[in-house]
Amino acid sequence: VARDFPAKIYPYRHHHHLSARRFWHLPGTLLPPCQLNSSAMEEELTKEFANNSFALDSPETAGQCVSLCVNMELKPAELVAKWEVFYLNSRMDDGKVHTSQLDNFRQFLQNERRETFRHNQADLYFYSKNDIDMLLDSDNDDETRNSTENSPLGAKSRHGIAKSNDAPMDVDSTPIAPQTPGLKVTSSDNSTKIWCESTPLTPFSQRANRCTIQYVLNKHLPETFVDERTNAHLEDGVLRRLQPIRLCKVEILGSSLTPGCRFMYDRTEDRFNVLARRIKSFAQKLLEHGSFSVDNHVSLASQECIFVVGMVCCDGDGHLNDKSILLQGSVEHSGGHRVRLEFHNLPQFSLFPGQIIGVEGRNPSGHCLVVSRVVDSVPVPSLAMRSDDTMPMIKRQNLDWSVQASSNHLDAYPISMVIAAGPFTTSDNLTFEPLVELLSFARKKRPNVLLLMGPFVDSEHPYIKLGMADRSFKQIFQEEILARVEEYCNEMGIGARVILVPSTRDAHHDAVFPQPRFDRHGLEDQDCQITLLSNPGLFQLNEITIGCCTMDVLRHLSSEEVSRFPAGASSDRLARLAAHIIGQQSFYPLFPAASGVPLDLSLSPDALSLPFQPHILLLPSDLAPFVKVLPSSIECFEQNGAQLHLKHAKKGCNSICINPGRLAKGINGGSFADLFTLPLLLNDIQGQEQGFEQRTRVSIVKI
């Protein structure tokens, strides 16, 4: 490994020369002489793995993990955190760390380290063996120019910095900033735009296996639906498929933040009040739905079993583990006091900082509560189950009022959606090739709704971070995103709908969470086909309720969660993390927020709340794409041993949680989701109604 990468990546290779190469080339067999106490590090590693519900299968595995810590210059906690990401992305089920898995884990760490170095040195070009061969090949100059288009030499000639070896450089014509390669817009007047596109060879344009399906939920369901009743007069099958897209009803649920709202006024008092309201609301729902006494003090000394409600906290600044869990009670009943929780009698649990839970146990001394049961969720009804007096305010937006059709008539037709999350361009240019391919797929698929979630102008893109773009961030968004979306809407007809959701990584938008929707200023959308949603946001398509959040809450919860399960029992961790979102009735239940999250709880107290269980929960993440069926919150509530009152004993609806992945990953393409759901009336088989998750087909498609 040391021979294949520059010394800048591995600093001690430069200082230790041959000795560094010796212990680096054979990881796990020879430790560097500067290692002081490998046994202490091995003990600390074993403890860190245990705190994160992992176990090392042998002492040899522990020794190789120590070697990885030394060679990769990682602390034991950092190594375990990276193993957790590798474990989730590899979709492993076993909670043990085997020696056979460490080779792939080592390769994962090396790739991550290499990509981190390239990300930090974005102004450098890394030549490959093919680049060197082409530069040395003087017999084919044309091929050399085309193949080195992405190298600094090719970039200079393309940007006009060095146009010819013989012609002198024109100082006046040299641009101040490098020109953005790819799509450019020139206008002869205010109404005409001429799109001039250069076609450099990029890794994305040369990819294989385009638009291949990676995973399908309910593969037996059809990919699309053609109504034979209304299209019976059309003999041509192509004309049947190219019928106008049927208009669907789009409604925004709940109040959303408006563009231009003031933020960065978050005070400690505001955060305290929000957390206090969350604890009080959770306790009220437990009192309403179950037979619980929620007015006990968390530090009440009692030999009898008591039940208390509070928020999970950590007793230090590190990660949560089963020995550092505290419960902070409500201000109303406990004065905000905290008590330590002991879980040695509990076979399974899943906790994270900021989680509101109900705890049953004994507290003989008043200082430590020995837990016998944990209630970590409350029943969350679906929107249809909510009564009229508790239903949130609904703002009707983007609805064509010329269509005089009843709700039942609209609900009798299927709905198709294409769902994608940014970045929408690869890291080696700003041509937005993945977005162009996605729109091409949507033109063929003709979905009712195209849902695009940010970032659109990614602040982490190398061109954006280094100031290499030749346009403002807002211009890039308008010319590369909005212009293409408007063209798509005009081409597909008035029935096509596009929904845009911002991200805190959008360079042209307010970096605050919760986040207001995009401003409609400058948007040419006379038919109201484009819906702008806040982040997070809730909306409804006919009878389908959908919640989405572009903050990577799954990855944040994954790094902070501590869990325990009986030996031999399997648990789907991704589904469990997603279920916390519904059970806690919050799009971001983690507190304190993860590093880098611009959380502002003073903007809107209800902006992060999830008042009902949606049919579809969209949580784009850097983790591996997935589609999971989440049980209803009522079912989870009963699994905790709680009994519902008879008036609440209704069957709740299950949810489908989707992580479509990122449309662009580095210089390569990523993935998106394709959804098709049959309506309830068309799917009523022999009088038996099927749940939403049973009549919905979801595909994860690699772009």
MITORPA-316674 format. One record per residue: x, y, z of N, C-alpha, C in turn. Coordinates in pm, whole numbers, plus 50000, padded with zeros to 5 digits. Layout:
BEGIN
XYZXYZXYZ/...
This chain:
BEGIN
500844988050000500005000050000500875012450000/501975012150076502815024150087503475027749955/503695017949869504355020849742503425027849645/502085026549665501125031249565500625045249590/500955051449702500425064549733501555073849772/501385086749752502445096349783502715097049933/503905101649966504295102550106503455112550182/502795121850111501995132050178500795125950248/500305114650196499155108150259499585101350389/500765095550390501245088250506502525095250555/502395104650648503535113050683504715105150738/504445094450818505575087650880506355079350781/505845076950661506665070150561507835079150522/507565092150518508625101450481509695102150590/509275100650717510225102250827510925089250863/510215077950848510785065350893511305056750779/511035060750656511585053950539511245039050540/512265030550542512045016350523511305010050640/511575014650762510865008750876509385011550868/509015023650822507585026850808506955018050704/507665015850592507105007350488506944993050539/507834988650626507774974850671506504972350751/506244980750854505054977850934503784982450865/503874991450767502644995350694502224984650595/503214978450531502894968750426502264956150485/502584952850611502044940950673501274944850798/500094950850782499334955150899498904943350983/499004945151114498594934651205499714925151240/500874925751173501954916451202503124923051272/503314936051253504454942751313504054957051346/504084960651472503704973951514504914983151514/504724996051498505835005351499506495005851635/507765009251640508485009351767507975019851863/507215030051814506755040651902505505036651979/504955024551952503745020352022504085017452167/503415024052261503775023052401503135010852468/501835009352459501134998952533500024993352446/500304982852371499294977152282498194970252359/498534964352475497504957552553496444967252604/496884979252644495914989252691495014993752577/495604995552458494794999452344493834988152305/494304975752314493434964452282492254963752379/492524966452505491434966452605490454977752578/490984989552541490105000852511489274998252386/489894991852284489154988452164488014978652194/488314968452272487274958652308486124965452380/486444974952468485414982152541484574990852449/485224997752354484495006352261483564998052172/484054986752124483194977952042481994973152123/482234969552249481134964752333480104975752358/480574988052376479654999252399478775001852277/479224997952159478454999752037477824986851989/477664977252081476954964552054477684955851953/479014956251955479824947451871480734939151962/481184927751910482084918951985483164913951893/484394913151944485534907851869485554892751885/485694885351774485564870851780486794863851835/487974870351832489184863651878490234874051916/491244870151997492344879452027493114883751903/493174875051801493854878851677493144890651610/491814890451614491054901551558491334914451634/491414913451767491734925251847493114930651813/494084921651792495424926151757495474933251622/494734928251526494694934751395493984948251403/492984949351489492314962351508493264972451571/494094967951665495114976751723496074981451616/496474972151527497364975851418496714986151325/495414984551300494714994351217494695008051283/494495008351414494505021151486495855028251470/496925020451484498255026451476498565030851333/498305022151237498655025051099497825036351040/496555036951077495665047251025495625059651113/496395059351224496465070751316495065074351366/494355064151414492995065951464492935062351612/492085069251684491785065551821490815053751820/490765045951926489835034551928488395038651902/487945049851959486565054251936486345057751789/487345063851724487215067351583487175054851496/487985044851530487975032451452486625025451463/486065025051583484765018551603483675026151526/483745039551525482765047451450482845044451301/484065043051248484215039751106483785025351077/484015016351172483515002651155481995002551149/481375011151226479905011751227479375015951089/480025025851026479625029950892479845018550792/481015011850803481305000550715480304989250737/479924986950861478954976450896477594979250833/477144991850840475834995450785475844994850633/476905000350571476955000450425477114986450367/477744977250443477904963450396476694954850427/475724960650502474474953650536474744940350604/475604940750705475884928750783474804926850889/474604914350927473624911051030474274906651159/475464900851149476144895651267476764907151346/476614906651477477174917151562478614914751600/479264904451544480654901451576481584906651467/482784910251510483814914751417484744902951390/484734897951267485534886251231486824890451161/487824881951175489114884751112488994885350961/488104877150904487954876850759487384889950704/486754898050789486154910550743487124922250746/488254920550813489154931850834489894936050707/490094926750612490744930650488489884940650411/488594937650402487684947150335487564960050414/487584959050547487524971050630488774979650612/489934972950601491184980450579491144987650445/490624980750342490494987150211489524998950219/488454997550296487495008550316488165020550380/488995018250481489685029250548490685036050454/491385027950375492365033750283491685042050175/490565037050123489825044950022489285057850082/488795057050205488275069150271489395079150294/490555074150333491685083250357492165089650228/492185081750121492595087149993491615097749944/490305094949958489305104549913489345117249999/489635115750128489755127650214490935136250171/492035129750135493185137350089492885144549958/492225137649866491865143949739490865155349761/489965153549856488975163949884489655176449940/490645174450027491355185850085492315192249987/492735184849884493655190049783492945190449649/491795197349647490965197149525491625204449409/492595213249438493235220649331494315212449261/494615200549311495605191949249494915182049157/495615178149051495105167748962495935155148982/495275143849006495965131349030496065123648898/497275122648849497475115748722497455100748745/496795093848655496775079248658497755073848555/497885060748551498775054448454498315057348312/497005057848291496485060848157496845075048114/496815084648209497195098348175498655098948129/499535091948201500955092148166501185085948029/500505074648003500665068147874500195077247760/499095084447783498565093047677499435105347657/500015110547766500885122147752502175118647680/502635106047696503865101847630503635097347487/502375095647450502065091147316502005103247223/503065105547150503155117347062502635114546922/502215101946897501775098546762500315102146738/499575104546843498145107346828497795119446913/498005131446855497795143646930496325146046961/495445142646866494025145046889493515136847007/493925124347011493475115847121494015120847254/495245126147250495825131547372495025143447423/494615152347331493855164047374492505160147431/491835150447371490515146447419490615138947552/491655130847567491735122447686492185130147808/492915141147785493395149147899492515161047923/491245160147885490335171547900490165175348046/490235165248137490015167848278491305171248352/492475170348285493725173748351493905188748354/494835193948436495055208348439495425214048302/496165206248221496535211348089495305212748003/494475202148004493255202947925492315213447977/492255215148111491355225148169491795239148130/493125241548127493595254848090493245258147946/493455248447857493135251347718491645252847699/490845245247777489405246247763488885259347821/489485264147927489015276347991489555288947926/490435287347830490975299047763492175305047833/492785297947929493945303347998495185302047910/495295291047839496395289347745495815283747618/495645291547519494925287447400495835280847298/497095284447291497975278847191499395280347237/500255271047195501665272047229502365282547145/501835285547026502475295146938501915309146954/500615310146980500005323446990500265329347127/500545342347133500765348647263499465349447340/499565350047474498385350847559497825364947557/496515365747541495825378547543495425381347687/496095390947749495855393647890494455398747913/493935406747821492615412647841491515402147836/491755391247759490715381147744490785370247849/491775370847936491905360548040490845362548146/490035352548177488985354348278489565355648417/488855362948502489305364548640489225351248714/488115343848695487955330648754487835320448642/488265308148665488155297948560486705296048519/486515294148391485165292148341484655278448384/483385277948418482785265248455482635256548332/483225244548333483105236048214481695230848199/481285228848076479985222748051478995232447994/477805232548050476685239947995476825254848019/476615262947914476705277447924475485283447858/475115295247903473925301947853474325315347796/473965317847671474145330947611472805335447558/472515348247567471205353247529471365364947434/470625364647324470615375647229469595386147267/468535382047338467585391547392467035385647521/466035392147578465525387947708464685375247699/464215371847582463305360547570463915348447503/465105349647449465715338647375466985334347446/467145321347466468345315747527468895304947435/470165305747410470825295947326471735287647415/471475274847418472245265947505473395259847424/474595262647466475785257347399476435247547495/476585235447454477085224947543478335218547484/479385218747564480585211447525480445197247578/481105188047514480945173947550482295167947584/482875171547700484125165147740483855150847786/484845142447772484725128747819484905128747970/483885124748041483915124148187483665109848231/484115106248352483825092648401482335089648405/481515099648434480075097348439479515094048300/479995101248197479475098848062479935085348006/481005079748061481525066948013481105055248101/480165057348193479775046748285478995035848209/478985024048268478245012748212477035009848300/476145001248251474964996848325474125008748372/473665016548277472895028448312471465024748350/470955031648453469585029948501469265015248528/470125008848605469904994948643469254994548782/468344985148800467614983948926468454975849025/468654981549146469434974849248468574967349348/467384972649378466514966249476465074969849443/464144960549468462724962949442461924958049561/461044966549611460054962549711458754959349639/458194947649667456974942849601457184941549450/458094932649416458454930649276457284925349194/456304919149258455174913349185454214923949133/454294936249186453394946849139453894952449007/453014958048926453444963648796454244976548815/455074979648715455854991948720455025004048683/453985002148607453115013148566451725007648545/450785016648519449395012548504448785020148387/448135012648299447435018548185445955015648201/445145026148208443695024648225443075020348093/442685007848084442105002647960440715008547934/440035013448039438685018748020438715031847943/439625040947983439665054047918440475053947790/441355043947773442215043647655441855032247560/440645027247573440265015847488440165019747342/439895032347310439745036547171441085038347102/442195037847177443525039447118444095025747086/444305023346957444835010346916446355009646932/447035020746918448495020946926448915020747073/449725010747111450185009847249451055021547290/451825027047197452675038647228451815050647263/450735052847187449855064147216449175062547351/448885050147388448285048047520449235052547630/450515049247616451475052847720451785067647720/451575074447609451905088647599450695097547620/449675092347686448535100747720448955111347821/448255122747826448625133347922448655128048065/449635133148141449775128848280448575133648359/447975124348432446775127748509447145136848626/446375147248644446615156948750446345150848886/447275152648978447085148049116446995160049208/446345158149320446115168849416447305169949510/447915181649516449085184149601448695193749712/448885189649834448575198049950449765198250045/450095210050094451125211450196450445210450331/450955201850418450365199450549451155206850656/450445213850743451105221050850451665234250803/452105242150896452685255150866454155253350833/454645260850736456045259950694456695273550706/458015273450715458775285850724458745293150590/458725306150596458695314350475460095319550446/460435321550319461755327050284461945340850346/463185343550385463515356550444463305357350593/462945346250658462755346650803464095348750873/464045355250987465265358451061465685346451145/466965343551142467485332551223468785337051290/469445327651357470635330351439470275338751562/469035337351609468615343751733468245333051837/468815321451821468515310251910469185312552045/468375312252152468885314252286468805301252365/469565300452473469525288652559468125286652617/467465297552647466095296752700465145290352599/465325293852470464465288052368464665272952359/465905268452361466175254152354465615246952476/465765253052593465245246952715463735245452708/463055255752659461595255252650461125244752550/461825243452438461445233252339461585219252397/462695216452467462885203252526461855200652636/461545210852714460535209252819459165206152760/458825212552648457545209652583457515195552526/458645190852474458685177252421458445166952532/459065168952648458865159652760457415160052807/456855171952818455475173452864454495167152765/454725169352636453845163652534453905148452535/455115142752550455265128152554454525122452675/454655128952789453985124152910452475124852895/451965135452834450525136652814449995125752723/450735122252619450285111652528450315098052597/451325095752682451345083252758450145082452852/449835093552917448695093853007447385091952933/447315097152809446095096252730445875082352673/446955075952626446815063252554447025050952642/447665052252755447945040652839447725043752985/447805033453067447605034953211448945037353278/449425049553271450715053153329450535064753426/451355064853529451425076153620452685083953585/452515095853533453645103253478454055115153565/453545115953690453845127553774454865124453883/455615113453870456625109953969457915117553945/458625120454053459945126954046460985116454006/461905120353917462895110553869463835106053979/464055114254082464975110854192464235105954315/462975102054300462195097254413462725083754458/463165082954585463655070454642462455061654678/462435049554621461295040754645461725026254622/461255017354713461475003154696460464996954599/459385004354575458374999654483458715003954340/458054997454247458275000554106457545013654072/458265023154014457695035953976457895038153827/457145047653773457225051053631457495065953618/458555069553544458935083453526459155086153377/459055098753339459235103053201460325113653198/461215112653098462285122453086463035120952955/464145128152946464965128352825466305121752853/466755113652759468035106652771469175116552755/470145116052846471325124752842472565116352867/473705122052836474995115652861475685123052976/476375115653062477005121853178478345128353146/478765128053019480015134252979479915139952839/481085143152783481125148852648481315138352541/481555125952578481795115452479480495109452428/480645097852362479485090752309478755083552422/477475081352400476635074652497476975059852503/477005054152624477125039752643476235035752760/476115022552783475155017852883475535021453025/476745026953048477165030953181477085046053202/476765053553098476775068153109475415074353079/474325066653094473005071453057472345078153178/471905090453158471145097853258469765100853203/468805102453295467445106253258467135119753321/466845129653237466495142953285464975144253289/464435146853407463005147753424462445161053378/461135162053378460475174353336460615185053443/460445197453402460495208553496459275208253587/458155204153533456915204353608456905194653724/457405182353703457325172053807458675169053872/459775171853805461085168153860462025179953875/461595191853834462475203453845463695202753757/463655194253654464805192953564465925184653621/465705177353732466755169153792467075157153703/468265151553727468715139953651468995128353744/468845116153692469125104153767469825094253675/470755086453731471465076453652470585064253631/470675058353510469895046453476470795034253469/470335023353527471065010653525470245000553445/470894994253343470164985753248470584971053254/471174966553365471664952753366470524942653368/469304946753405468164937553405467354938053276/467744946753183466954948553061467644941352945/466974931752880467644924052774467864931952646/467014941752617467174949252493466674963552511/467354972752442466964986752441467704993652326/467225005452291467845013752187467645028252227/468735035152261468645048652315469645057752246/469365070752252470265080852199470005093952273/470965103152277470775115852348469635124052287/468795129552373467655137352328466385129452315/466445116252330465265107752317464375109152441/463075110952419462115111652529461565097652552/461665092752675461245079152706460495078952838/459725068252857459155064952986459875053053043/460245053653171461065043253234460325037953356/460295024753365459735018153483460845010753554/460935012353686461985005753762461945009653908/463005005653980463125008554123464315017554148/464165026354244465205036054279465365036054431/466065026054488466135024954634466855036754700/467905041654636468715052254699468325066154654/467585067354544467275080354489468315085554392/469415078154373470515082454287470665073854161/470105061754164470235052654050468935045054032/468375045953913467115039253881467415026453805/467075015053864467285002053802466094999453710/466344999253580465284999153479464804984853456/463484983253450462874970453415462074971253285/461694983453241460974985053115461184999153062/461265000352929461425013252862460325014652758/459625025952762458635029352660459215040852579/459665038052456460405047952378459575054052265/458275051052258457445056852154456015058052205/455265066752142453845068552173453045066052046/451785062152058450985059851937450835072651855/451185071851728451045083151636450005079351533/448845085551533447805081751436448175086251296/447575079851198447715084551061446855096951042/447025103750932446255115850907444765112850899/444395101150844442985097550832442365094750968/443185090551067442665087251199442505099451288/443145110451250443065122351334441685128651321/441155133051431439845139551429439975153551374/438845159451339438865172651276439425183351368/439225181851499439695192351588441185191651614/441835180251584443275179151603444045179251473/443365179851360444045179851231444765192951210/446055192751167446785205151146446215213051030/446505226051031446045234750923446655230150792/445845229550688446285224950557446275236750462/447395239150402447505249750302447475243250164/446475246750087446315241049953447155249149856/448045242249786448965249149696449125240949568/449325248049458449625241649329448515232149284/447285236049304446165227849263445435234849150/445215227649042444515233348928443015233048956/442485244548990441075245149030440135243248911/440655243248790439785240948675439325226448666/440025217748738439645203648737438585201548845/437355199748805436255197748899436065182748917/436825177349012436725162949038436705160749188/435985151049229435895148149372437165141249419/437345141249552438535134849608438535119949582/437365113749589437315099349564437685096049420/437315104949328437645102549187439155103549167/439805113149234441255114449220441965102649284/441435098049400442095087249471441975073949399/441105072949298440865060249230441915057349125/442935065549112443965063649011445325061849078/446195054149016447525052049076448375064549068/449435064549147450375075749152451775070249134/452545076849050453945073249031454815085249067/455965082249126456905092749168458315088549134/459125098449099460575096649087461215105549193/462035099649278462575106449396464095106349387/464705118049399466175118949393466655129449492/467855127249544468485136449638469855140349585/470235152949607471505158049559472685152549635/473895155649589474255164749480473775159749343/473525169249253473035166149120474095167749012/475335169949053476445170548958477645163749022/478505158348938479695151448988480725161549036/481695156749112482665165549176483725170949081/483785166048957484825170648865484335181448769/483055185648778482565196348691481255201648747/480715211648678479415217248713478455216248595/478515205148523477655203248407476315196848442/476175191748565474925185748612474455174448519/475405165948480475065154448395474105144748463/474265141548593473285132548654471855138048652/471705151248669470365157048663469775155748523/470605157848420470135156248282469675141848258/470425132148308470035118048291468755115048368/468605120848487467395118548565466165124148494/466275136148439465155142048367464825134048241/465845128448177465605119848062464845107248103/465205101648218464475090048270463025093748301/462825105548361461465109848396460625112448272/461235117248163460475119348040459955106147984/460725095548001460285082547953459295076248051/459525078048178458675072048280457355079548296/457365092648277456195101348287455495099948423/456205102848533455585101648665454645113348693/453745111148789452885122148833453685132948904/454675128748982455455138149063456935134749049/457735145149029459195144149034459655151749158/460175144749256460585150649384462095151549388/462605163849395464055166449399464405172649533/465325166349604465765171149735467235175249728/467565186449791468895191949784469955183249850/471235187249838471685200349787471685201149634/471305213049585471325215749441472645222449401/473015233049472474325239449455475115236049580/475805224849576476405219049695477595227449743/477525231949868478625239749924479875231349946/479745217849942480905209049958481555205649825/480995210549714481585207749583482935214949573/483975208449518485295214849510485255228149435/484505229249326484445241649251483815252949333/482845249449417482185259449500483085263549616/483735254049678484585257149794485795265549755/486345262949637487555270049595487245282449511/485975285749493485615297749416485935296649269/485815284849210486165282749070484965284448976/483795287349030482615289348945482635303348885/482225304448759482235317248690480905324548702/479985319148784478685325448806478385325448955/477425333548995477015333449134476255320649164/476135317349292475435305149331473975305549286/473345317149298471945318249258471805316649107/472765321749031472715320048885472845305348848/473735298248916473885283948888472575276648915/471925280049025470655273649059469585276848956/469505289148914468465292948819468725287348680/469985287448635470295283348498470435268248484/470965261648587471205247248575470065238848632/469385243848734468315236148799466935240748752/466595253348785465245258148755464955258148606/465925262148522465685262548378465375248648324/466095238648372465845224948325464505219748379/464185223148503462915218648560461745225248488/461845238248457460785245148384460615239248244/461715236148180461635229948047460955216348056/461255208748161460635195648181459125197148199/458695206848281457265208948305456545213048178/457145221948101456515226347976456375214847877/457355206047876457335194947781456345184047823/456215181647954455385170548002453925174348015/453585187148015452185191148024451795195448163/450555200448172450095206448297449915196148408/449805183248375449625173048478450895169748554/452065172948500453335169648566453555179048685/454035173548794454335181248914455795179048953/456435189948999457815189249048457835195549186/458455188849282458575193849419460055195349451/460445207149499461835210149533461955212249684/462905205249745463145206249889464595210649909/464855221249985466235226150002467025217650099/468315220750109469225214150202470105224750266/470585221850385471485231250452472825232250381/473105223150288474345223850210474195232050084/473015237750059472815246149942473515259549963/474475262649875475275274749892474475287449866/473365286449791472605298249755471415300649847/471275292549953470105293450040470535294750185/469585298250271469865300150413470315286950475/471485287050538472035275150603471545274650747/470295270850766469695269750899468745257950896/468585251451011467695239851022466825241351145/465495241051132464705239051009464885250250908/464615247150782464995255650671463775260150592/463685273150560462535277850480462645272950336/461535273350267461505269050128462225279250040/462485275349915463095284449819462145296049787/462715307149747461925318749707461405316749565/460155320149541459565318549409459935330049315/460685339649363461065350949278461935346049163/461565349649042462305345448924461885332048869/460905325648932460445312548886459345314348782/459575309548661458595310448553457705297948557/456645298948635455755287548657454315292448657/453815295748539452485301448529451395291448564/451625278548541450615268348569450745262448709/451645267848791451835263048929452115248148932/453045243848849453425229748847454565226748943/455255236948992456415235049078456035238949221/456205229649312455925231949454457245233449528/457345243949609458535246349690458205242749834/458955233449889458675228050022459795231950117/459465233450245460475236350346461195223550386/462215224850464463025213450510463075213550663/462445203750730461665192650675460285197150630/459595188350557458285192050504457335180250501/456045183450506454975173550497454015177750387/453635168350303452655171450199451845158950168/450795160650089449875149850057449605149549907/449685137549851449345135049711448105126149710/446975132149671445705125049680445525119649822/445535106449842445355101149977446675097550044/447795099649977449105095450028449755107050101/450165104850226450885114950305452375111750301/453195122150284454635120550264455365130550353/456375125950423457265134450499458685133050448/459425144050443460795143650392461675153150471/462935149350484463915157550556465275154950492/465945165550445467225163950376468405163950472/468185166950599469265165450697469545150650717/470825146850723471195132650732471015127850876/469755126950920469465123251058469795108651084/469705099850984470015085751005471485083851040/472355090750968473795089450998474105095251135/473455106151172473695112251303473205103051415/472025097151398471525087851499472395075351508/472885070751394473705058751392474985060451474/475555072351470476805074751544476575077051692/475335079951733475075083151874474255072551945/473655063251874472775053351937473565042952013/473025038752126473555027352201472405017452215/472665004752187471594994752186472104981552240/471154973152279471464959752328470344950452285/470714938352241469734928352202470184914752252/469244905652277469624892352327470544885152230/471354876352284472284868652201471524860452099/471944861451974471304854151866470144861351801/469674872151864468554879651806469084889351701/468354890451592468744899551485467844911751487/468414923051449467654935451445468124943651326/467164948851251467464957351136467754971451187/469004975151189469384987751252468844999851177/468894999651046468405011050968466925013050989/466155002150990464715003351017464475008151159/465285003751252465125008051391465395023051406/466425027851340466735042251347465625050551283/465095045851171464005053151106462745052951190/462505041951263461315041051347461375051051462/462585054851505462705064851611462115078251566/462235081351438461705094151388460195094851411/459505083751382458055083451398457675082251546/458365073651620458035071651760458245084151844/459245092251808459515104651881458735116451827/458025114551715457225125051652458065137451622/459285134951574460195145951542461095141851427/461305151051331462215148251221463665148251266/463965154751378465345154951429465275154051582/465105141851637464975140351783466295140851858/467425141051787468735140751852469045154151916/469495153952042469935166152110470995162352215/472135169252218472545180252128472695175351983/472515184751892472615181451750474045177551714/474175170151606475505165951560476315178151518/477615176351517478525187351480478255191751337/478135204751319477895210251186476445212451152/475515208551238474085210451213473675224251264/473225233351176472845246951219471435247151278/471245240151389469925238851450469525251951518/468335256751485467785268951543466355265851587/466175263751717464875260051770463965271951795/464455284051771463635295951793462795299551671/463075293651553462355297451431460885293651440/460615280951464459245276151471459215263951562/458465264451671458455253051764457955240251700/457085241351599456475229551539457095225751405/458175232451364458745229851231459345215851222/459835210451333460455197151332459505186151375/458285189551413457355179551466456755171151353/456445158851387455795149451295454495145151360/453405152651340452175150351418451425137751381/451715131451269451025119251230452005110151158/451645097551146452505087851079452245088250929/453215092450849452995093450704453075079750637/452505079050518452625066750440454065064750392/454725075750353456085075150300456955084850380/458105080050425459075088250497460365088250417/460745100050365461935101450281463065107250365/464135099450381465275103550461466555101150382/466905110150289468155108250212469355108750304/470305099850279471455098350368472675093950289/473845096150348475085091150290475245076150311/474405070250396474435055850414473915049050287/474055035950282473645028450164472145030250139/471725031550012470295032949982469505020850031/468275023250073467445012250122465975016050112/465135005850122463675007250134463244998150247/462615003750351462214996150469460734998650498/460054988050539458674989250585458694990550737/458205001750788458215004450930456865000950989/456834994051103455534990851166454865003451218/453575002451238452845013951292453305016751433/453185029451473453605033351608452745026651714/451495023551681450635016451776451175002451802/451654995851698452244982551714453514983251799/454344993451776455564995251855455224998152001/454165005852022453745009252158453314996652233/452624987752166452184975452230453344965752252/454364966452167455534957852185456314961552311/456184973952356456824978152480456094973352604/455034965652586454284960552700453174969652745/452894980452670451844989752708450514985152650/449454988352720448114984852678447364997552640/446804997752519446045009252474444655009152535/444125021152559442725022152596441875017552478/440675012752506439815007452401439485017852296/439335030552337438975040752240440095043552142/441345039352177442475041552087442935028752020/442275017752047442715004751996442305003151849/442905011051765442695010051621444005005851554/443864998951447445054994751373445645006651299/446895009651329447565020751261448115016351127/448565026051050449115023050918450625021550927/451155012550847452595011150836453145021850743/454445024350753455105034350669456195027650587/456505033850474457625029650391458695040450402/459845036750456460965046150467461915043750351/462285054550282463115053550162464325062550178/465495056850157466725064650139467135062749993/466855072449907467165070649764468645071149733/469475074749832470895076649806471165090049741/472405092549704472795104949638472855102649488/472335112349411472315110649266473725110949208/474635118049274476035118349231476915115249351/477905106549331478855102949435480265104949380/480885115949420482215118949369482145121649219/482985114849143482995116348998482075106348930/481385098149009480525087748952479065090648985/478205082948923476775084248947476345076549070/475225080549126474685074149244473395066749213/472335069849289471075062549275469905071749303/468715067149268467475074049298466385063549316/465175067849353464075058649379462945061049280/462315050049241461165050349150460005043649223/458925051049244457795046149325456525045749242/455755035149262454455033749196453505027049294/452355033349320451385027949414450025026849349/449395015549372448035013349324447035019549421/445955025149372444955030749463444205019849537/443565023749645442875013949728441725007449653/440995015049571439835009549501440234999249396/441375001749328441814992349225442484980049284/442874980949411443614969949471442754962149571/441464964349568440544957349658440254943549600/440894933449655440794919949601439874911749692/438744907349636437774898949706437364905149839/437194918449838436694925249956437724927250065/438994923350044440014924950146440924936650108/440904946750193441734958350168443174955550210/444094959050125445504957350156446084970550203/447104969550288447744981550339448514988650231/448905001050262449615009050163450935002350123/451634996650222452924990550191452794978250103/451594972350095451384960350014450994963649870/450574975849845450174979649708451114990149648/452314991049703453295000849656454564993849613/455014996949494456274991649441457315002749445/458464999849506459555009549516460825003049463/461495009849372462745004849313463865014749341/465015009449380466235017449390466995015549259/467165026349185467745025849051469105032749053/470095026248997471425032248983471445040648856/471775053448870471725062548757472725058848651/
